Amino acid sequence: MKTYIISEAKPKLGALVKQAAAGETIYLLNGKDMVALVPAHPTHDVPASLEIPAINQRLAASERTSAAPWTPGDAGRLAKQLRRRKPGQ
């Protein structure tokens, strides 16, 4: 477990996200507020044919209702899948 104040974490945020994705819990402090960077594990696979407007719509819906098709953590998995795609896929 590592803990950083925000000013320390900003320049190395990308590396901290990689560490968290690998399973390490990273805590970030901002005054009295604390958050954790942890790996996200969605409850279902993201369809390969899902387009950006549909992604945005589903993510927005998940913020508004508990019956939305997405659960917390899905955005992280989706981002990984989109980064792995080759342009035009």
C-alpha positions as CSV (number, residue, x, y, z in Angstrom):
1,M,0.0,0.0,0.0
2,K,1.4,3.4,-1.0
3,T,0.0,6.8,-0.1
4,Y,0.7,10.1,-1.9
5,I,-0.5,13.6,-1.5
6,I,-2.0,15.0,-4.7
7,S,0.9,17.2,-5.5
8,E,3.3,14.2,-5.4
9,A,0.9,12.0,-7.4
10,K,0.2,14.4,-10.3
11,P,3.5,14.0,-12.2
12,K,3.4,10.2,-11.9
13,L,-0.3,9.5,-12.2
14,G,0.1,7.3,-15.3
15,A,2.6,5.1,-13.4
16,L,0.4,5.0,-10.3
17,V,-2.6,3.9,-12.5
18,K,-0.5,1.1,-14.0
19,Q,0.5,-0.1,-10.5
20,A,-3.1,0.0,-9.4
21,A,-4.2,-2.0,-12.5
22,A,-1.5,-4.6,-11.6
23,G,-3.3,-5.1,-8.2
24,E,-1.6,-2.6,-5.9
25,T,-3.8,-0.3,-3.9
26,I,-2.7,3.3,-4.1
27,Y,-4.1,6.0,-1.8
28,L,-4.3,9.6,-2.8
29,L,-4.7,12.4,-0.2
30,N,-6.1,15.8,-0.8
31,G,-6.3,17.5,2.6
32,K,-8.6,15.4,4.7
33,D,-10.1,13.6,1.7
34,M,-8.7,10.2,0.7
35,V,-9.4,8.1,-2.4
36,A,-8.0,4.8,-3.5
37,L,-6.8,3.7,-7.0
38,V,-7.7,0.0,-7.3
39,P,-8.2,-2.3,-10.3
40,A,-11.7,-2.3,-11.8
41,H,-13.3,-5.6,-12.6
42,P,-16.6,-5.2,-14.6
43,T,-19.3,-7.8,-14.3
44,H,-19.7,-8.3,-18.0
45,D,-17.7,-8.0,-21.3
46,V,-18.0,-5.0,-23.4
47,P,-19.2,-5.8,-26.9
48,A,-16.5,-5.3,-29.5
49,S,-18.9,-3.5,-31.8
50,L,-19.8,-0.8,-29.2
51,E,-19.2,2.7,-30.6
52,I,-18.1,5.8,-28.7
53,P,-21.6,7.5,-28.7
54,A,-23.1,4.3,-27.3
55,I,-20.3,4.1,-24.7
56,N,-21.0,7.7,-23.6
57,Q,-24.7,7.1,-23.4
58,R,-24.3,3.9,-21.3
59,L,-21.8,5.6,-18.9
60,A,-24.1,8.6,-18.5
61,A,-27.1,6.3,-17.8
62,S,-25.1,4.4,-15.2
63,E,-24.6,7.6,-13.2
64,R,-28.4,8.3,-13.2
65,T,-29.9,5.0,-12.2
66,S,-29.0,1.8,-10.4
67,A,-30.8,-0.2,-13.2
68,A,-28.3,1.0,-15.8
69,P,-26.4,-1.6,-17.8
70,W,-23.0,-0.7,-16.3
71,T,-21.6,-1.1,-12.9
72,P,-18.8,0.7,-11.1
73,G,-15.5,-0.3,-12.6
74,D,-16.8,-0.9,-16.1
75,A,-15.3,2.3,-17.4
76,G,-11.8,1.2,-16.5
77,R,-12.2,-2.1,-18.4
78,L,-13.8,-0.4,-21.3
79,A,-10.9,2.1,-21.5
80,K,-8.4,-0.8,-21.6
81,Q,-10.3,-2.6,-24.3
82,L,-10.5,0.6,-26.4
83,R,-6.8,1.3,-26.0
84,R,-6.0,-2.3,-27.3
85,R,-8.1,-1.8,-30.4
86,K,-6.3,-0.9,-33.6
87,P,-7.7,2.1,-35.5
88,G,-10.5,1.1,-37.8
89,Q,-11.5,-1.9,-35.7
